[in-house]
Amino acid sequence: MGRKSNFYLILFLLALGGSLIALLRHMETGMPLLPGQEQLVWQVEARIDFEASGEPVTASLSIPDEKLPGFEMFEEHAASPGYGFSINDKKGARRAEWTKRDPLGDQSLYYSVQFLKSPFNDGTQKAPLKAREIPEYWDEALTLAADVVLDRARETSSSATSLTRELIKLLNAGNDDQNTALLLSTDSDRAQLLIELLSKEGIATRSVMGLYLEDARRRQTLTPMVEVWSGEQWVLFNPESGETGVPEDLLLWHRGGLSVLDVSGGSRSRLSFSMIRQSMPATHLANVSDENSLFSAIGVHRLPVEEQSMFKLLLLLPLGAAVVVFMRVIIGIRTAGTFMPILISLAFLQTSLVPGLVSFISVVAIGLLLRGYLSRLNLLLVARIATLIVLVIFVISILSIIGYQMGYATGMTITFFPMIIIAWTIERMSILWEEEGPKEVLLQGGGSLLVAILAYMMMQSTLLKHLTFNFPELNLVLLALILAMGNYTGYRFSELRRFRDMEPPH
């Protein structure tokens, strides 16, 4: 058997092996091959970090109820080796509790929970009795300021909910009013200040900590909110934005007056959240979470959510690599660098396409102008590249600030671009400009952006994202395809017109 035959046999085995493993995973776990057959599942992981002093440790974390507005708990578990773990009910609130005799040094505790989207009606709960109360730290001036603010809000309201909305407007006005400015200077927590003002008015309230869900996000924090009893149901308010009601992407993690996190026997405690959105068939969710399943053991679903978020992007890289190989080897598109378009397409996944294009072109254009000035200083290559990296960081920071001031939230995501890659791209483009002229810069720069856009469109596909994450073995099929294209030695499509005169006469 010749070398070619061995090569094609390897390609066949790679493609067949990846396809068979994906089919077996589908049959064993019930993971659907099409995203349309799935049910949305949110997996949220809470991480507690603290430094233990060698004394007995007890860490207590407030955890959500099994039924929440818009969500229903499916599964929960903790992952903290060496710690005792239990879930308790204290004053009607669920709390996870970790205990250990004498830990020492940095500690990390994990609590993971899965939620299914579900309809809800959370307005039938009975309101607690709330007596009029004044915070102990309020002196006569603060009490008078609170009365003035309440009087102003009361004039333009007719119910507990409308009074709350008016109070939020006044508090958000900030320094425009001396009374609200005085209250905020004493208590900068607007949610707590709103609760105190409403309690002074005799309105039942309770503090809420909400978690906004966004796919593949890490190190997120809770958002303080306030629930107000309208007389018939609880109404949620965001004291920062004034938003009313429970948004579809908000998970009510904590309710009530107890603290969110208590750690005894440790110091410098921190709480952060990671989350990932998964699509699974409801009838097979139990199979996916089965610890005895071989595919669950070797799949990425058992990793911490923070690592899953990283793998969700990493598993898209072979798809982008296949696009680059096809466009360069088969089509014949020239790019600035071999795989720089993949990095650009990954950046587009973070910024979305149009803001990403505008940001990239702006940064590179400004960088080329700065590089033109640096060339006059006759710097060594290493110093020139380092200087360019610093300047690119400044340019990106300025563009982010300008975009934020103009009200474009996407401007803040420019920082996802790989700084060094952009700096090196500017250096390559500048040298190319000097040696080959602006036409070659436009050809390679435009080719890079075209390939990056095509890779972005492939990597943004719901079907392909589903297959690459839930069936990672299908990347073996992509590997076989890349190897096959790498063995191609014929004309590129872009060369057909160039060599058309060499065709033999018919």
VENDAUR-V399136 format. One record per helix or strand of 3 or more residues. SS is the DSSP state (@ for helix, = for strand). FROM is the first residue (numbers start at 1). TO is the last residue. If there is no record, write none. Layout:
# VENDAUR-V399136
ss = [SS | SS]
from = [FROM | FROM]
to = [TO | TO]
This chain:
# VENDAUR-V399136
ss = [@ | @ | = | = | = | = | = | = | @ | @ | @ | @ | = | = | = | = | = | = | = | @ | @ | @ | @ | @ | @ | @ | @ | @ | @ | @ | @ | @ | @ | @]
from = [3 | 35 | 39 | 57 | 71 | 84 | 93 | 104 | 140 | 160 | 178 | 190 | 205 | 217 | 223 | 234 | 250 | 261 | 266 | 282 | 294 | 300 | 305 | 317 | 340 | 353 | 381 | 409 | 419 | 438 | 462 | 472 | 493 | 500]
to = [29 | 37 | 53 | 62 | 78 | 90 | 100 | 117 | 155 | 176 | 186 | 200 | 212 | 220 | 229 | 237 | 255 | 264 | 280 | 288 | 298 | 302 | 314 | 331 | 351 | 375 | 405 | 416 | 436 | 459 | 470 | 486 | 496 | 502]
